[in-house]
Amino acid sequence: MSAQPRLWITRKLSDNTEARAERDYDVVLNPEDQVFTPDEIVERSADFDAILPCHSELFGAQMVPQLSQRIKIIANHSVGVDHCDLAALGARGIVVTNTPDVLSDATAEIAMLLLLGAARRAAEGDRMVRNGDWAFWSPSFMVGTKVTGKRIGIVGMGRVGRVMARRARGFDMEVHYYNRTRLAADLEDGAIYHDTLEGLLRVAEFVSLHCPATPETTGMMNAERFALMPDGAVLVNTARGALVVEDDLVAAIVSGKLAAAGIDCFVSEPGGNPAFAPYPNIFMLPHIGSATRETRDAMGFRALDNLDAYFAGREPKDRVG
Ligand code: DGY
């Protein structure tokens, strides 16, 4: 019998991550990258001491009590843990970890790409040239919104939010933020604090969401909140789809309240929201904030570091439950 802990990696991860896992664990991989339902996860759980899932696997309040007693730790390959019911997992004594820090640069890159692409109509322009539809040019053609020197409002000034603030400063943007607690001056780095989301939205010409999806933040960007924003503002979401009431976002785009939006995360994934499709000023990506080769290795290694610590009898660095 193997002395190594038995580990299930639920999705296809980077080659380097899988090689390290094969070296150190009695691991079952998923080379076909099959997506498992909660029932299938429950069924398989009796074979494993640990699971290394992604945000695509749901550990909800209904299924967690049915997991095998053998499961000791869920070492997520994600910073977000809204797919895990932490209370239910805690009640079962299952340790939960995530992968913070290592995806902050990659996610802020995508946020900046969305911000620029939405403001300057990148997807629309690309489509036009690609389709052979570019038959006209004039000074009034494809006019967008200037980014440089504008006010950006960052909602959630954690690790990703702070990298986004640095990138925005590269465009001479004036950085404002809302966070549950005000940051120390060195972390704030000149950013202007608002102690309410409403206060931030009233001044922010661009809003970028960087907070987790929790019961408190779900639906926070709704019609009432969009109404507070300056006319012609731009919304960027690289955090979680649940933060935005998507019908209200469409209404804000239709009315012109928002000039544009850049969206990497949707309420329903994969697939996104077909109601966004008719609007060329909604620039969309398929949840690829952390999808770089370097970041995938770093996320995999961070999840394995947490497992290594747990099975060596130490507290995992990134324990969230
Ligand atoms: C995260 O880490 O939460 C990203 O959304 C990818 O799962």
Boltz pocket constraint, residues with backbone or C-beta under 6 A from the ligand:
constraints:
  - pocket:
      binder: B
      contacts: [[A, 54], [A, 55], [A, 77], [A, 78], [A, 79], [A, 80], [A, 81], [A, 99], [A, 103], [A, 238], [A, 239], [A, 289], [A, 290]]
      max_distance: 6.0
